[in-house]
Amino acid sequence: MRQGTTFDEILHDMDANFLYELICVAHYLQLKSLIDLTHEAMVKKIENLSSIKELYHMLHRPENVSEVVLFVIGAYFIHYFF
């Protein structure tokens, strides 16, 4: 990690799959600040995707995993409405 790197920058540079796992942990531990930061970072990663198939590929998940679709809907909802 380079000197002067912010936590937001670290999250932004993080692999999407690892970031997804970190979001799950943050929810499990009920860490609101971490939930907010990780959701914001994930929304930035997924906002330019053109298909749900790209999302599954980015998160290294099989295309039949409905938890990913629900996660994306939740992340957008939280980011844009709260």
C-alpha positions as a Python dict, from the first residue, in 0.01 Angstrom:
ca = {
    (1, 'M'): (0, 0, 0),
    (2, 'R'): (137, 340, -94),
    (3, 'Q'): (167, 618, 161),
    (4, 'G'): (-135, 849, 175),
    (5, 'T'): (-375, 588, 40),
    (6, 'T'): (-727, 630, 175),
    (7, 'F'): (-955, 345, 272),
    (8, 'D'): (-1190, 446, -12),
    (9, 'E'): (-904, 406, -260),
    (10, 'I'): (-818, 65, -118),
    (11, 'L'): (-1180, -48, -157),
    (12, 'H'): (-1196, 91, -510),
    (13, 'D'): (-880, -99, -610),
    (14, 'M'): (-997, -421, -445),
    (15, 'D'): (-1099, -721, -652),
    (16, 'A'): (-1480, -724, -691),
    (17, 'N'): (-1511, -1079, -561),
    (18, 'F'): (-1313, -997, -245),
    (19, 'L'): (-1515, -678, -202),
    (20, 'Y'): (-1836, -882, -228),
    (21, 'E'): (-1710, -1115, 46),
    (22, 'L'): (-1616, -815, 262),
    (23, 'I'): (-1970, -680, 219),
    (24, 'C'): (-2111, -1012, 339),
    (25, 'V'): (-1885, -1003, 645),
    (26, 'A'): (-1978, -641, 718),
    (27, 'H'): (-2347, -735, 708),
    (28, 'Y'): (-2292, -1039, 928),
    (29, 'L'): (-2106, -829, 1186),
    (30, 'Q'): (-2352, -540, 1145),
    (31, 'L'): (-2078, -282, 1084),
    (32, 'K'): (-2283, 3, 936),
    (33, 'S'): (-1988, 223, 838),
    (34, 'L'): (-1815, -64, 658),
    (35, 'I'): (-2142, -164, 491),
    (36, 'D'): (-2183, 190, 357),
    (37, 'L'): (-1825, 215, 232),
    (38, 'T'): (-1823, -126, 67),
    (39, 'H'): (-2162, -76, -98),
    (40, 'E'): (-2046, 256, -241),
    (41, 'A'): (-1727, 96, -376),
    (42, 'M'): (-1924, -190, -531),
    (43, 'V'): (-2174, 43, -694),
    (44, 'K'): (-1883, 224, -859),
    (45, 'K'): (-1754, -109, -989),
    (46, 'I'): (-2087, -228, -1130),
    (47, 'E'): (-2249, 92, -1254),
    (48, 'N'): (-2092, 61, -1601),
    (49, 'L'): (-2169, -305, -1659),
    (50, 'S'): (-2402, -369, -1949),
    (51, 'S'): (-2543, -706, -1849),
    (52, 'I'): (-2609, -929, -1551),
    (53, 'K'): (-2377, -1186, -1713),
    (54, 'E'): (-2086, -941, -1675),
    (55, 'L'): (-2171, -907, -1308),
    (56, 'Y'): (-2165, -1282, -1249),
    (57, 'H'): (-1832, -1301, -1430),
    (58, 'M'): (-1685, -1009, -1231),
    (59, 'L'): (-1790, -1171, -901),
    (60, 'H'): (-1677, -1520, -1007),
    (61, 'R'): (-2024, -1661, -942),
    (62, 'P'): (-2231, -1911, -1140),
    (63, 'E'): (-2501, -1743, -1347),
    (64, 'N'): (-2782, -1909, -1155),
    (65, 'V'): (-2701, -1756, -816),
    (66, 'S'): (-2994, -1532, -725),
    (67, 'E'): (-2811, -1384, -422),
    (68, 'V'): (-2600, -1180, -664),
    (69, 'V'): (-2906, -1025, -830),
    (70, 'L'): (-3057, -941, -492),
    (71, 'F'): (-2727, -793, -378),
    (72, 'V'): (-2706, -563, -679),
    (73, 'I'): (-3061, -441, -634),
    (74, 'G'): (-2990, -375, -266),
    (75, 'A'): (-2661, -197, -334),
    (76, 'Y'): (-2821, 38, -588),
    (77, 'F'): (-3118, 102, -361),
    (78, 'I'): (-2898, 189, -63),
    (79, 'H'): (-2659, 402, -268),
    (80, 'Y'): (-2920, 609, -450),
    (81, 'F'): (-3193, 642, -187),
    (82, 'F'): (-3007, 676, 145),
}
